[in-house]
Amino acid sequence: MGRSGLRVSRLGLGTLTWGRDTGPHEASDQLSAFAEAGGTLLDTAASYGEGASESLIGKLLGTVVNREDVVVCTKAGVGWQGGVRRLDTSRRAMLDSLEASLTRMRTDHVDLWLVHMWSDAVPLEETLSALDHALRAGFARYVGFSNYAGWQLAHAAGLLRDIGGPGAVPVAAEVEYSLVQRGAEAEVLPACRALGMGVLAWSPLGRGVLTGKYRTGAPADSRGASPHLSTFVAEYFDQRSRRVVDAVCTAADGLGCSPVEVALAWLRDRPGVASLLVGARDAAQLRGSLASEEIVLPEEIKTVLDEVSGQREGGDRLR
């Protein structure tokens, strides 16, 4: 993970839908398949399912996998109140959120704790004081940021060192990054390289569109048809994204593999990327993503994918 001593698997298991669209049985099967394939990074957030994702993880740690065999990453700063999403990165809210996360996941620490989103409403020094406290108290082993722009990462990293000293070093930045969303390349990736931070790429399959399953409409069992995520996925139902998907599918046909494997292999090899956070409907779908580790893309295909995808304006988005 960047220049830190923290090591994670090149594919991480995302749990955005756990406890809501993904029930205990499927979550257990996914985690088991993930661990069997050598996966270690388990990514969640206090806001996922209003805490349901973390609660489900808490039931699986120590039963499906040993706690010490996984790197647990969670986020704080985004919550829900009366069905409305609420951003609060105050020291009180951050530490209350971490305490609740630890309780739900039945653990005394998280391996990586991230600020979920930048906030202009709270002094940055106050937010960072919560990270420093968590590190000093042992509630978090490492810290970082999610959905921050490049300048925000640089500003926060410098202030955190001022507050906490040499030991208070952010090691990770979580950001949306895929063949249909390359905005992070403009500022976030260069900032992470300069700061020694590893990049965690969320939605590496472009919210599912890079699987190719939306080329003729949204399947009934897909996220694109889900009441929770349909508008989230539909953002990439545009002409540009279709051209990228067509190129990925063409490459997959030529290589004799799936579009999922092509899209993940391309992103996996991008400079600075530590891990891709993949979500899945079930264990079989997850195994399809894990198979990307066996794929080596020819340079010619990488070049074509680079050219057809280009960079998309807009960059980092909240998840």
C-alpha positions as CSV (number, residue, x, y, z in Angstrom):
1,M,0.0,0.0,0.0
2,G,2.1,2.9,-1.3
3,R,5.4,3.2,0.6
4,S,3.9,1.7,3.8
5,G,4.5,-1.7,5.2
6,L,0.8,-2.7,4.8
7,R,0.3,-5.4,2.2
8,V,-3.1,-6.2,0.6
9,S,-4.3,-8.5,-2.1
10,R,-4.4,-7.0,-5.6
11,L,-8.2,-7.6,-5.6
12,G,-10.2,-6.5,-2.6
13,L,-13.7,-7.6,-1.7
14,G,-16.2,-4.7,-1.7
15,T,-19.3,-5.0,0.5
16,L,-21.5,-2.1,-0.6
17,T,-24.6,-4.3,-0.9
18,W,-24.0,-6.6,2.0
19,G,-26.9,-6.8,4.5
20,R,-29.2,-5.3,1.9
21,D,-29.1,-6.9,-1.5
22,T,-26.6,-9.5,-0.4
23,G,-27.8,-11.8,2.4
24,P,-25.8,-13.8,5.0
25,H,-25.5,-17.0,3.0
26,E,-24.2,-15.3,-0.2
27,A,-21.9,-13.1,1.8
28,S,-20.4,-16.1,3.5
29,D,-19.9,-17.9,0.2
30,Q,-18.2,-14.8,-1.3
31,L,-15.9,-14.4,1.6
32,S,-15.0,-18.0,1.6
33,A,-14.2,-18.0,-2.1
34,F,-12.3,-14.8,-1.8
35,A,-10.1,-16.2,1.1
36,E,-9.5,-19.4,-0.8
37,A,-8.2,-17.4,-3.7
38,G,-5.7,-15.6,-1.5
39,G,-7.8,-12.4,-1.0
40,T,-7.1,-10.4,2.1
41,L,-8.6,-6.9,1.7
42,L,-12.2,-6.5,2.9
43,D,-13.7,-3.1,2.2
44,T,-16.8,-1.6,3.8
45,A,-18.1,1.7,5.3
46,A,-20.3,2.7,8.2
47,S,-22.8,4.0,5.8
48,Y,-23.2,0.8,3.7
49,G,-26.7,-0.4,4.4
50,E,-26.8,2.0,7.3
51,G,-24.3,-0.3,9.2
52,A,-25.8,-3.6,7.9
53,S,-22.6,-4.4,5.9
54,E,-20.4,-4.1,8.9
55,S,-22.8,-6.1,11.0
56,L,-22.7,-8.9,8.5
57,I,-18.9,-8.8,8.4
58,G,-18.9,-9.1,12.2
59,K,-20.8,-12.3,12.0
60,L,-18.4,-13.8,9.4
61,L,-15.1,-12.8,11.0
62,G,-13.8,-15.6,13.2
63,T,-16.2,-18.1,11.5
64,V,-15.7,-18.0,7.7
65,V,-12.2,-16.4,8.0
66,N,-9.8,-15.7,10.9
67,R,-9.7,-12.0,11.9
68,E,-5.9,-11.9,11.6
69,D,-6.1,-13.2,8.0
70,V,-7.9,-10.2,6.6
71,V,-7.2,-6.5,6.2
72,V,-10.4,-4.7,7.3
73,C,-10.9,-1.3,5.8
74,T,-13.9,0.9,6.8
75,K,-14.9,4.5,6.3
76,A,-16.5,7.2,8.4
77,G,-18.0,10.6,7.8
78,V,-21.1,9.7,5.8
79,G,-24.2,8.5,7.6
80,W,-27.9,8.4,7.4
81,Q,-30.6,10.2,9.5
82,G,-34.2,9.7,8.8
83,G,-33.4,8.1,5.4
84,V,-31.3,11.2,4.4
85,R,-27.6,10.9,3.7
86,R,-25.7,13.2,6.1
87,L,-22.1,14.3,5.9
88,D,-20.4,14.9,9.2
89,T,-16.6,14.7,9.6
90,S,-16.4,16.3,13.0
91,R,-14.2,14.7,15.7
92,R,-17.2,13.6,17.6
93,A,-19.0,12.0,14.6
94,M,-15.9,10.3,13.3
95,L,-14.9,8.7,16.6
96,D,-18.5,7.8,17.4
97,S,-18.7,6.2,14.0
98,L,-15.5,4.2,14.5
99,E,-16.7,3.0,17.9
100,A,-19.9,1.8,16.3
101,S,-18.0,0.1,13.5
102,L,-15.8,-1.8,15.9
103,T,-18.9,-3.0,17.8
104,R,-20.7,-4.1,14.7
105,M,-17.7,-5.9,13.3
106,R,-16.9,-7.4,16.7
107,T,-13.3,-6.4,16.6
108,D,-11.0,-4.1,18.7
109,H,-9.4,-2.4,15.7
110,V,-9.6,-1.8,12.0
111,D,-6.6,-2.2,9.8
112,L,-7.4,0.8,7.6
113,W,-9.7,3.7,8.5
114,L,-10.6,6.3,5.9
115,V,-12.4,9.6,5.9
116,H,-15.3,8.8,3.5
117,M,-15.5,12.3,1.9
118,W,-14.2,15.8,2.1
119,S,-16.3,18.3,4.0
120,D,-16.1,22.1,3.9
121,A,-18.3,22.3,7.0
122,V,-15.7,21.1,9.5
123,P,-12.1,22.3,9.9
124,L,-9.8,19.8,8.4
125,E,-7.6,19.9,11.5
126,E,-10.5,18.6,13.5
127,T,-11.2,15.7,11.2
128,L,-7.6,14.8,11.2
129,S,-7.4,14.9,15.0
130,A,-9.8,12.0,15.0
131,L,-7.5,10.0,12.7
132,D,-4.5,10.8,14.9
133,H,-6.5,9.7,18.0
134,A,-7.5,6.4,16.4
135,L,-3.9,5.7,15.5
136,R,-2.6,6.5,19.0
137,A,-5.3,4.5,20.7
138,G,-4.8,1.5,18.5
139,F,-8.3,1.5,17.1
140,A,-6.9,1.9,13.6
141,R,-3.5,0.6,12.4
142,Y,-3.4,2.8,9.3
143,V,-5.5,5.7,8.0
144,G,-6.3,7.4,4.7
145,F,-8.9,9.2,2.6
146,S,-11.7,8.4,0.2
147,N,-13.1,10.5,-2.6
148,Y,-10.6,13.3,-2.1
149,A,-9.2,15.4,-4.9
150,G,-5.5,15.6,-5.5
151,W,-5.0,18.9,-3.7
152,Q,-7.2,17.7,-0.8
153,L,-5.0,14.7,-0.4
154,A,-1.8,16.8,-0.3
155,H,-3.3,19.3,2.1
156,A,-4.6,16.6,4.4
157,A,-1.4,14.6,4.4
158,G,0.7,17.6,5.4
159,L,-1.6,18.6,8.2
160,L,-1.9,15.1,9.6
161,R,1.9,14.9,9.9
162,D,1.9,18.3,11.6
163,I,-0.7,17.1,14.1
164,G,0.5,13.6,14.8
165,G,4.2,13.6,14.0
166,P,6.2,11.1,11.9
167,G,3.9,8.2,12.7
168,A,0.8,9.9,11.4
169,V,1.2,9.1,7.7
170,P,-1.8,8.4,5.4
171,V,-1.2,5.3,3.4
172,A,-4.3,5.0,1.1
173,A,-6.6,6.9,-1.1
174,E,-9.9,5.3,-2.3
175,V,-11.3,6.7,-5.5
176,E,-13.5,5.7,-8.4
177,Y,-11.3,4.4,-11.3
178,S,-12.0,2.3,-14.3
179,L,-11.8,2.3,-18.1
180,V,-15.0,4.5,-18.2
181,Q,-13.9,6.8,-15.4
182,R,-10.2,7.9,-15.6
183,G,-10.6,11.3,-14.0
184,A,-8.4,10.2,-11.1
185,E,-5.4,10.2,-13.4
186,A,-5.4,14.0,-13.6
187,E,-4.6,14.7,-10.0
188,V,-5.3,11.9,-7.6
189,L,-2.8,9.4,-8.9
190,P,0.1,11.9,-9.2
191,A,-0.7,13.1,-5.7
192,C,-0.6,9.6,-4.3
193,R,2.7,8.8,-6.0
194,A,4.2,12.0,-4.5
195,L,2.8,11.2,-1.1
196,G,3.6,7.5,-1.0
197,M,0.0,6.5,-0.8
198,G,-1.5,3.4,-2.5
199,V,-4.7,3.7,-4.6
200,L,-7.8,1.6,-3.9
201,A,-9.9,1.7,-7.0
202,W,-13.7,1.4,-6.4
203,S,-16.1,0.4,-9.1
204,P,-13.2,-1.0,-11.3
205,L,-15.9,-2.4,-13.6
206,G,-17.5,1.0,-14.2
207,R,-20.4,0.3,-11.9
208,G,-21.0,-3.0,-13.8
209,V,-21.1,-1.7,-17.4
210,L,-17.7,-3.1,-18.3
211,T,-19.0,-6.6,-17.8
212,G,-20.9,-6.1,-21.1
213,K,-24.2,-7.2,-19.6
214,Y,-25.9,-3.8,-20.2
215,R,-25.3,-3.8,-23.9
216,T,-28.9,-4.8,-24.6
217,G,-30.6,-3.4,-21.5
218,A,-30.5,-4.0,-17.7
219,P,-31.0,-7.6,-16.6
220,A,-33.6,-8.0,-13.9
221,D,-31.1,-9.3,-11.4
222,S,-28.5,-6.6,-12.0
223,R,-27.6,-3.5,-10.0
224,G,-28.8,-1.5,-13.0
225,A,-32.3,-2.8,-12.2
226,S,-32.0,-2.4,-8.5
227,P,-34.1,0.4,-6.8
228,H,-31.0,1.3,-4.8
229,L,-28.4,1.5,-7.5
230,S,-30.2,1.9,-10.9
231,T,-29.4,5.7,-11.2
232,F,-25.9,5.0,-10.0
233,V,-25.2,2.6,-12.8
234,A,-27.1,4.5,-15.5
235,E,-24.6,7.3,-15.5
236,Y,-22.4,5.2,-17.8
237,F,-25.1,4.3,-20.3
238,D,-23.8,7.0,-22.6
239,Q,-22.3,6.7,-26.1
240,R,-18.7,7.1,-24.9
241,S,-19.0,4.3,-22.4
242,R,-20.6,2.1,-25.0
243,R,-17.5,2.5,-27.2
244,V,-15.3,1.5,-24.4
245,V,-17.4,-1.5,-23.6
246,D,-17.4,-2.6,-27.2
247,A,-13.6,-2.4,-27.2
248,V,-13.3,-4.4,-24.0
249,C,-15.7,-7.1,-25.4
250,T,-13.7,-7.3,-28.6
251,A,-10.5,-7.7,-26.7
252,A,-12.1,-10.4,-24.6
253,D,-13.2,-12.3,-27.7
254,G,-9.8,-12.2,-29.1
255,L,-8.1,-13.4,-25.9
256,G,-10.7,-16.1,-25.1
257,C,-11.6,-14.6,-21.8
258,S,-14.4,-12.5,-20.3
259,P,-14.8,-8.7,-20.5
260,V,-14.5,-8.6,-16.7
261,E,-11.1,-10.1,-16.9
262,V,-9.9,-7.7,-19.5
263,A,-11.2,-4.6,-17.7
264,L,-9.7,-5.7,-14.3
265,A,-6.4,-6.7,-15.8
266,W,-6.0,-3.3,-17.5
267,L,-6.7,-1.4,-14.3
268,R,-4.7,-3.8,-12.0
269,D,-1.5,-2.9,-14.0
270,R,-2.0,0.9,-13.8
271,P,0.9,2.6,-11.9
272,G,0.1,3.3,-8.2
273,V,-2.9,1.0,-8.0
274,A,-2.6,-1.2,-4.9
275,S,-6.0,-3.0,-5.1
276,L,-9.2,-3.1,-7.1
277,L,-12.4,-3.3,-4.9
278,V,-14.7,-5.7,-6.6
279,G,-18.3,-6.4,-5.6
280,A,-20.4,-9.3,-6.7
281,R,-23.9,-10.7,-6.7
282,D,-22.8,-14.2,-5.7
283,A,-19.7,-16.3,-5.3
284,A,-19.7,-17.5,-8.9
285,Q,-19.6,-13.9,-10.2
286,L,-16.8,-13.1,-7.7
287,R,-14.8,-16.0,-9.0
288,G,-15.1,-14.5,-12.5
289,S,-13.5,-11.4,-11.2
290,L,-10.8,-13.3,-9.4
291,A,-9.8,-15.1,-12.6
292,S,-8.5,-11.8,-13.9
293,E,-5.3,-12.4,-11.9
294,E,-4.4,-15.1,-14.5
295,I,-4.7,-12.6,-17.4
296,V,-1.7,-10.8,-19.0
297,L,-2.8,-8.2,-21.5
298,P,-0.7,-7.8,-24.6
299,E,0.7,-4.3,-25.0
300,E,-1.2,-3.8,-28.2
301,I,-4.5,-4.3,-26.4
302,K,-3.5,-2.0,-23.6
303,T,-2.7,0.7,-26.1
304,V,-6.1,0.3,-27.9
305,L,-8.0,0.5,-24.5
306,D,-6.0,3.5,-23.5
307,E,-6.9,5.3,-26.7
308,V,-10.6,4.5,-26.8
309,S,-11.2,5.3,-23.1
310,G,-9.1,8.5,-22.8
311,Q,-9.9,10.5,-19.6
312,R,-13.3,11.4,-18.4
313,E,-14.0,14.8,-16.8
314,G,-15.5,14.7,-13.3
315,G,-13.1,12.5,-11.5
316,D,-13.8,11.5,-8.0
317,R,-17.4,10.7,-6.9
318,L,-18.9,9.7,-3.6
319,R,-19.9,6.1,-3.2
